[in-house]
């Protein structure tokens, strides 16, 4: 029977939504593993819009996270609010600044960040059911925020950036340094993370780490 894996996207574009390469590589590796994938996104306005050609914020512009995520999912996206942990065997969150802006407020709040309520609900429900969670790039910060204040202290990686790692530690997580082609596997909490574009990495390197993350999530599902 195919493993049923949920993928949470945060928009479309690494500066204000999901990192497209990370999202597509996640979907590719899950497909190659024979998984039945459901893409989720919250129905809400983005925290901001960025011109990806200039890197500058576009004042007054508005985009919807769900609508933008549909660009990557080829229209096949479901409302995160309706995600049912009983219908999933595993969960993966690609990175991109949307994870730190739309799925949490980590981009602005840092160590005081809070995760989106539907992300908190789903992540905690998956953990309670011993179902694996994979987090890519900056998404470990979302994971740390989701479990803040609980007895769950996940071991995570965002690469080797000391400032970001310190923020994760302040939220109650344990950080480990990890190369772009590697993964950090928390066997106790069944959480897997890989740094991806937390490094100035090549696409050929990013796919290796994400491939290992997907393989670990699927094996635990």
Buried (B, 14 or more C-beta within 10 A) or exposed (E): EEBBBBBBBBBBBBBBBBBBBBBBBBBBBBEEBEBBBBBBBBBBEBBBBBEBEEEEEEEEEEBBBBBBBBBBBEEEBBEBBEBEBEEBBBBBBBBBBBBBBBBBBBBEEBBEBBBBEBBBBBBBBBBEEEBBBBBBBBBBBBBBBBBBEEEBBBBBBBBBBEEBBEBBBBBBBBBBBBBBBBBBBBEEBBBBBBBBBBBEBEEEBBBBBBBBBBBBBBEBB
